[in-house]
């Protein structure tokens, strides 16, 4: 994908785009902690999206304080909408595909 985000200096990676797109149809643009198969979203993906300004912490979870509950920022909404049409062509939607690379 060749889209460049001038706000933070880099474009979202495929796993980040998949994660961001999960919040588009949620109330308040809430981002999930788990994928459709019940697997936890890798914390590195969540943190990367926060660091880049595509997601922001929403509230603290008192039952699981180490979980980062986030929602999309306006920049995240824009990135997810731009990528929405190409996700089906470029991203493997297998539940394991959203794990951080490396």
MDTraj code that builds the backbone (N, CA, C; nanometers):
import mdtraj as md
import numpy as np

residues = "UNK UNK UNK UNK UNK UNK UNK UNK UNK UNK UNK UNK UNK UNK UNK UNK UNK UNK UNK UNK UNK UNK UNK UNK UNK UNK UNK UNK UNK UNK UNK UNK UNK UNK UNK UNK UNK UNK UNK UNK UNK UNK UNK UNK UNK UNK UNK UNK UNK UNK UNK UNK UNK UNK UNK UNK UNK UNK UNK UNK UNK UNK UNK UNK UNK UNK UNK UNK UNK UNK UNK UNK UNK UNK UNK UNK UNK UNK UNK UNK UNK UNK UNK UNK UNK UNK UNK UNK UNK UNK UNK UNK UNK UNK UNK UNK UNK UNK UNK UNK UNK UNK".split()
xyz = np.array([
    [0.0842, -0.1165, 0.0000],
    [0.0000, 0.0000, 0.0000],
    [0.0891, 0.1231, 0.0000],
    [0.0558, 0.2234, -0.0774],
    [0.1448, 0.3374, -0.0931],
    [0.0896, 0.4642, -0.0300],
    [-0.0178, 0.4581, 0.0448],
    [-0.0722, 0.5781, 0.1070],
    [0.0215, 0.6222, 0.2203],
    [0.0474, 0.7521, 0.2245],
    [0.1373, 0.8082, 0.3242],
    [0.0574, 0.9017, 0.4124],
    [0.0722, 0.8921, 0.5411],
    [0.0015, 0.9770, 0.6348],
    [0.0935, 1.0907, 0.6766],
    [0.0673, 1.2130, 0.6282],
    [0.1562, 1.3238, 0.6599],
    [0.1543, 1.3634, 0.8062],
    [0.0506, 1.3255, 0.8815],
    [0.0414, 1.3648, 1.0212],
    [0.1530, 1.3040, 1.1052],
    [0.1826, 1.1761, 1.0850],
    [0.2820, 1.1128, 1.1703],
    [0.4029, 1.0608, 1.0937],
    [0.4072, 1.0794, 0.9635],
    [0.5265, 1.0468, 0.8876],
    [0.5347, 0.9052, 0.8350],
    [0.4347, 0.8230, 0.8589],
    [0.4386, 0.6884, 0.8011],
    [0.2977, 0.6393, 0.7726],
    [0.2905, 0.5417, 0.6864],
    [0.1607, 0.4838, 0.6514],
    [0.1319, 0.3640, 0.7423],
    [0.0048, 0.3371, 0.7678],
    [-0.0295, 0.2200, 0.8492],
    [0.0093, 0.0904, 0.7789],
    [0.0576, -0.0040, 0.8574],
    [0.0885, -0.1368, 0.8042],
    [-0.0417, -0.2155, 0.7919],
    [-0.0335, -0.3287, 0.7231],
    [-0.1541, -0.4072, 0.6972],
    [-0.2250, -0.4498, 0.8256],
    [-0.1507, -0.4975, 0.9238],
    [-0.2117, -0.5391, 1.0496],
    [-0.2772, -0.4231, 1.1222],
    [-0.2136, -0.3067, 1.1164],
    [-0.2708, -0.1868, 1.1777],
    [-0.3986, -0.1449, 1.1053],
    [-0.3969, -0.1527, 0.9736],
    [-0.5164, -0.1171, 0.8971],
    [-0.6326, -0.2106, 0.9281],
    [-0.6038, -0.3376, 0.9401],
    [-0.7080, -0.4336, 0.9734],
    [-0.7661, -0.4015, 1.1113],
    [-0.6798, -0.3747, 1.2064],
    [-0.7238, -0.3391, 1.3410],
    [-0.8061, -0.2100, 1.3384],
    [-0.7568, -0.1076, 1.2721],
    [-0.8284, 0.0202, 1.2659],
    [-0.9652, 0.0045, 1.2007],
    [-0.9736, -0.0767, 1.0981],
    [-1.1010, -0.0935, 1.0278],
    [-1.2066, -0.1607, 1.1154],
    [-1.1633, -0.2353, 1.2175],
    [-1.2578, -0.3005, 1.3076],
    [-1.3382, -0.2005, 1.3901],
    [-1.2891, -0.0783, 1.4035],
    [-1.3591, 0.0223, 1.4820],
    [-1.4572, 0.1064, 1.4045],
    [-1.4561, 0.0976, 1.2722],
    [-1.5410, 0.1853, 1.1923],
    [-1.6902, 0.1696, 1.2198],
    [-1.7359, 0.0499, 1.2460],
    [-1.8794, 0.0261, 1.2650],
    [-1.9189, 0.0109, 1.4114],
    [-1.8303, 0.0504, 1.5016],
    [-1.8577, 0.0382, 1.6442],
    [-1.9024, 0.1728, 1.7020],
    [-1.9906, 0.1698, 1.8016],
    [-2.0310, 0.2955, 1.8664],
    [-1.9090, 0.3684, 1.9217],
    [-1.8993, 0.4971, 1.8926],
    [-1.7871, 0.5767, 1.9398],
    [-1.6545, 0.5388, 1.8783],
    [-1.6586, 0.4596, 1.7715],
    [-1.5379, 0.4103, 1.7038],
    [-1.4484, 0.3304, 1.7987],
    [-1.5117, 0.2558, 1.8905],
    [-1.4357, 0.1733, 1.9845],
    [-1.3588, 0.0658, 1.9088],
    [-1.2348, 0.0478, 1.9471],
    [-1.1514, -0.0565, 1.8876],
    [-1.1569, -0.1805, 1.9757],
    [-1.1587, -0.2972, 1.9134],
    [-1.1734, -0.4206, 1.9912],
    [-1.0450, -0.4631, 2.0611],
    [-1.0618, -0.5426, 2.1625],
    [-0.9491, -0.6065, 2.2297],
    [-0.9263, -0.7464, 2.1736],
    [-1.0320, -0.8012, 2.1095],
    [-1.0274, -0.9369, 2.0559],
    [-1.0806, -0.9348, 1.9133],
    [-1.0301, -1.0262, 1.8299],
    [-1.0795, -1.0350, 1.6929],
    [-1.2064, -1.1197, 1.6884],
    [-1.2586, -1.1404, 1.5699],
    [-1.3836, -1.2152, 1.5532],
    [-1.3729, -1.3605, 1.5968],
    [-1.2528, -1.4121, 1.6046],
    [-1.2311, -1.5506, 1.6480],
    [-1.2034, -1.5613, 1.7976],
    [-1.2065, -1.4484, 1.8677],
    [-1.1848, -1.4490, 2.0106],
    [-1.0394, -1.4393, 2.0532],
    [-0.9486, -1.4204, 1.9586],
    [-0.8074, -1.4060, 1.9927],
    [-0.7774, -1.2595, 2.0260],
    [-0.6948, -1.2394, 2.1268],
    [-0.6604, -1.1049, 2.1688],
    [-0.5771, -1.0345, 2.0611],
    [-0.6097, -0.9079, 2.0356],
    [-0.5310, -0.8258, 1.9432],
    [-0.3946, -0.8023, 2.0090],
    [-0.2899, -0.8201, 1.9343],
    [-0.1541, -0.8061, 1.9885],
    [-0.1341, -0.6635, 2.0394],
    [-0.0806, -0.6513, 2.1589],
    [-0.0629, -0.5204, 2.2219],
    [0.0307, -0.4295, 2.1431],
    [0.1241, -0.4863, 2.0672],
    [0.2150, -0.4038, 1.9866],
    [0.1396, -0.3307, 1.8757],
    [0.0384, -0.3928, 1.8211],
    [-0.0426, -0.3270, 1.7172],
    [-0.1222, -0.2131, 1.7795],
    [-0.1838, -0.2392, 1.8940],
    [-0.2610, -0.1353, 1.9615],
    [-0.1711, -0.0177, 1.9978],
    [-0.0577, -0.0457, 2.0580],
    [0.0333, 0.0609, 2.1004],
    [0.0878, 0.1389, 1.9812],
    [0.1173, 0.0712, 1.8731],
    [0.1664, 0.1376, 1.7532],
    [0.0627, 0.2355, 1.6978],
    [-0.0631, 0.1939, 1.6975],
    [-0.1705, 0.2821, 1.6491],
    [-0.1877, 0.4033, 1.7397],
    [-0.1713, 0.3842, 1.8710],
    [-0.1771, 0.4970, 1.9645],
    [-0.0585, 0.5902, 1.9399],
    [0.0604, 0.5335, 1.9262],
    [0.1812, 0.6138, 1.9051],
    [0.1738, 0.6964, 1.7774],
    [0.1076, 0.6441, 1.6768],
    [0.0971, 0.7144, 1.5485],
    [-0.0208, 0.8110, 1.5428],
    [-0.1039, 0.8113, 1.6461],
    [-0.2170, 0.9045, 1.6489],
    [-0.3415, 0.8542, 1.5797],
    [-0.3467, 0.7272, 1.5441],
    [-0.4656, 0.6703, 1.4788],
    [-0.5669, 0.6200, 1.5809],
    [-0.5225, 0.5957, 1.7026],
    [-0.6092, 0.5501, 1.8108],
    [-0.5703, 0.6269, 1.9362],
    [-0.6661, 0.6353, 2.0293],
    [-0.6379, 0.7001, 2.1567],
    [-0.6982, 0.6179, 2.2692],
    [-0.6323, 0.6165, 2.3837],
    [-0.6899, 0.5455, 2.4978],
    [-0.8260, 0.6054, 2.5315],
    [-0.9206, 0.5179, 2.5617],
    [-1.0568, 0.5633, 2.5870],
    [-1.0867, 0.5625, 2.7360],
    [-1.0662, 0.4505, 2.8001],
    [-1.0872, 0.4434, 2.9443],
    [-1.0068, 0.3274, 3.0009],
    [-0.9849, 0.3329, 3.1303],
    [-0.9116, 0.2256, 3.1979],
    [-1.0103, 0.1149, 3.2351],
    [-0.9690, -0.0082, 3.2149],
    [-1.0497, -0.1236, 3.2508],
    [-1.0075, -0.1681, 3.3906],
    [-1.0929, -0.1470, 3.4923],
    [-1.0521, -0.1813, 3.6291],
    [-1.0326, -0.3312, 3.6507],
    [-1.0971, -0.4142, 3.5702],
    [-1.0807, -0.5588, 3.5846],
    [-0.9543, -0.6106, 3.5173],
    [-0.9051, -0.5372, 3.4195],
    [-0.7827, -0.5762, 3.3485],
    [-0.7027, -0.4494, 3.3188],
    [-0.6326, -0.3952, 3.4176],
    [-0.5632, -0.2670, 3.3995],
    [-0.4541, -0.2680, 3.2935],
    [-0.4056, -0.3854, 3.2549],
    [-0.3015, -0.3901, 3.1517],
    [-0.3600, -0.3877, 3.0109],
    [-0.4920, -0.3944, 2.9973],
    [-0.5558, -0.3875, 2.8658],
    [-0.5761, -0.2418, 2.8276],
    [-0.5389, -0.2089, 2.7052],
    [-0.5511, -0.0727, 2.6558],
    [-0.6785, -0.0621, 2.5721],
    [-0.7827, -0.0037, 2.6303],
    [-0.9107, 0.0134, 2.5612],
    [-0.9036, 0.1448, 2.4847],
    [-0.9184, 0.1374, 2.3518],
    [-0.8981, 0.2547, 2.2664],
    [-1.0153, 0.2781, 2.1728],
    [-1.0141, 0.3950, 2.1127],
    [-1.1074, 0.4290, 2.0056],
    [-1.0286, 0.5002, 1.8964],
    [-1.0881, 0.5031, 1.7788],
    [-1.0244, 0.5695, 1.6652],
    [-1.0205, 0.7205, 1.6859],
    [-0.9136, 0.7814, 1.6427],
    [-0.9078, 0.9271, 1.6322],
    [-0.9590, 0.9634, 1.4926],
    [-0.9709, 1.0903, 1.4658],
    [-1.0138, 1.1321, 1.3318],
    [-0.9133, 1.0842, 1.2266],
    [-0.7846, 1.0918, 1.2588],
    [-0.6827, 1.0420, 1.1657],
    [-0.6970, 0.8916, 1.1450],
    [-0.7331, 0.8195, 1.2501],
    [-0.7544, 0.6751, 1.2393],
    [-0.8754, 0.6416, 1.1555],
    [-0.9819, 0.7190, 1.1708],
    [-1.1020, 0.6992, 1.0883],
    [-1.0677, 0.7200, 0.9422],
    [-0.9940, 0.8262, 0.9129],
    [-0.9560, 0.8540, 0.7743],
    [-0.8684, 0.7428, 0.7175],
    [-0.7709, 0.6971, 0.7959],
    [-0.6828, 0.5903, 0.7480],
    [-0.7618, 0.4624, 0.7235],
    [-0.8524, 0.4304, 0.8142],
    [-0.9317, 0.3078, 0.7997],
    [-1.0254, 0.3159, 0.6800],
    [-1.0863, 0.4313, 0.6586],
    [-1.1783, 0.4463, 0.5442],
    [-1.1037, 0.4423, 0.4111],
    [-0.9862, 0.5026, 0.4067],
    [-0.9071, 0.4982, 0.2845],
    [-0.8664, 0.3550, 0.2515],
    [-0.8379, 0.2795, 0.3538],
    [-0.7903, 0.1427, 0.3338],
    [-0.9023, 0.0417, 0.3198],
    [-1.0240, 0.0776, 0.3587],
    [-1.1348, -0.0170, 0.3625],
    [-1.1556, -0.0887, 0.2293],
    [-1.1444, -0.0169, 0.1215],
    [-1.1675, -0.0780, -0.0090],
    [-1.0550, -0.1721, -0.0502],
    [-0.9345, -0.1440, -0.0034],
    [-0.8230, -0.2280, -0.0444],
    [-0.7937, -0.3414, 0.0536],
    [-0.8538, -0.3401, 0.1722],
    [-0.8263, -0.4443, 0.2700],
    [-0.8605, -0.5824, 0.2172],
    [-0.9707, -0.5936, 0.1484],
    [-1.0113, -0.7255, 0.1007],
    [-0.9145, -0.7801, -0.0032],
    [-0.8443, -0.6933, -0.0720],
    [-0.7500, -0.7371, -0.1738],
    [-0.6094, -0.7604, -0.1187],
    [-0.5709, -0.6845, -0.0155],
    [-0.4313, -0.6845, 0.0257],
    [-0.4032, -0.7481, 0.1600],
    [-0.5015, -0.7640, 0.2456],
    [-0.4759, -0.8133, 0.3803],
    [-0.5379, -0.9508, 0.3968],
    [-0.4595, -1.0413, 0.4488],
    [-0.5088, -1.1730, 0.4841],
    [-0.5936, -1.1563, 0.6088],
    [-0.7210, -1.1933, 0.6041],
    [-0.8100, -1.1739, 0.7172],
    [-0.8097, -1.2921, 0.8126],
    [-0.7152, -1.3822, 0.7970],
    [-0.6967, -1.4911, 0.8908],
    [-0.6694, -1.4306, 1.0283],
    [-0.7280, -1.4860, 1.1354],
    [-0.7106, -1.4278, 1.2689],
    [-0.5651, -1.4102, 1.3085],
    [-0.4766, -1.4929, 1.2603],
    [-0.3364, -1.4811, 1.2970],
    [-0.2667, -1.3681, 1.2226],
    [-0.3293, -1.3157, 1.1190],
    [-0.2649, -1.2135, 1.0363],
    [-0.2527, -1.0795, 1.1082],
    [-0.3292, -1.0583, 1.2135],
    [-0.3227, -0.9281, 1.2801],
    [-0.2216, -0.9266, 1.3925],
    [-0.1496, -1.0341, 1.4107],
    [-0.0422, -1.0350, 1.5097],
    [0.0723, -0.9471, 1.4592],
    [0.1437, -0.8898, 1.5508],
    [0.2569, -0.8036, 1.5129],
    [0.3630, -0.8878, 1.4441],
    [0.4253, -0.8289, 1.3472],
    [0.5334, -0.8960, 1.2762],
    [0.6611, -0.8865, 1.3587],
    [0.7458, -0.9891, 1.3490],
    [0.8756, -0.9773, 1.4105],
    [0.8957, -1.0588, 1.5254],
])
top = md.Topology()
chain = top.add_chain()
for i, resn in enumerate(residues, 1):
    res = top.add_residue(resn, chain, resSeq=i)
    for name in ("N", "CA", "C"):
        top.add_atom(name, md.element.get_by_symbol(name[0]), res)
traj = md.Trajectory(xyz[None], top)
